[in-house]
């Protein structure tokens, strides 16, 4: 059985503005809601902000084994991740923040590490 898993991010540049204080507020608010079910297969378990490096990190767990993911899923997810964070409201394109997503399968094995930097939005 092959599954298609959608792995959205929860924060756009509208959440942060340019102020790290706002980023910390978003981090604290998100912490109160975790773990948070994203979809049928995905749970957001960690959200963190590093103001020194201007980096936002998401950690997500899938309720399936990595073998259930379709071939090429990691490459597709990276393209979607970059498109999301480089759009008109993207953290990378609008705020200059790097966005990291780490996705683990049901066996706690890293499935994909996604990274979008401001330089990727050019």
Secondary structure, DSSP 4 states (H G I P E B T S, - for coil): --B---------HHHHTT-HHHHHHHHHHHHHH-SEE-SSSEEEEEEEEETTTTEEEEEEEESS-GGGBPTTHHHHHHHHHHHHHTSTT-IIIII--EEEEEEE-TTS-EEEEEEE-GGGG-
